[in-house]
């Protein structure tokens, strides 16, 4: 239960980080570029769109799973619901009236948000009790097809970017795939890996 509560907390912290990157307005990560684009044309809050897409991945994960685990699915659902609400709250309420006119301040917000989201994600992965729906689907597909996990994960990123760009061009919206997307591509995975390694090293020291 302690790990579950900790995971929920870091899910929420990840949502705060994502909100910071959205507020920076210099582009967002691959998956979030899709969420922002769909939000822009549907006028549905971006956190709600994030929740809906994550729900689709959760459904796919349930269908791909041989052994059904209703309690695990429920906790995963509550986690992505929490994530979506946190993104909405911070994006539209906490940071709603904040104006970032300086580009370097925007860049600082983006880097801070990416590091925060990466740190929180790394802890959630290390705790290994509430997996992220997207990664869970990629793992299942990898197991079923024999193809690498990275192939499916990068495939989702490429698809997200392609759809985001298409929506922006079709509806004459701002381009959400920008320099922030490139920064996120390298920085986010690096922070996740560093956090995961540091957490596991600390755990081994405690057990020694």
BELMO-V836914 format. One line per field, one symbol per residue. burial: 1 if it has 9 or more other C-alpha atoms within 8 Angstrom, else 0. A space follows every 50 residues. Layout:
# BELMO-V836914
burial: ???
This chain:
# BELMO-V836914
burial: 00010011011111111111111101111111111111110001011111 10111011011101000000001011101111111111111010100000 00001110111111111111111111100110111111111100001010 01100111011011101110001011110111111011111111110011 00000000
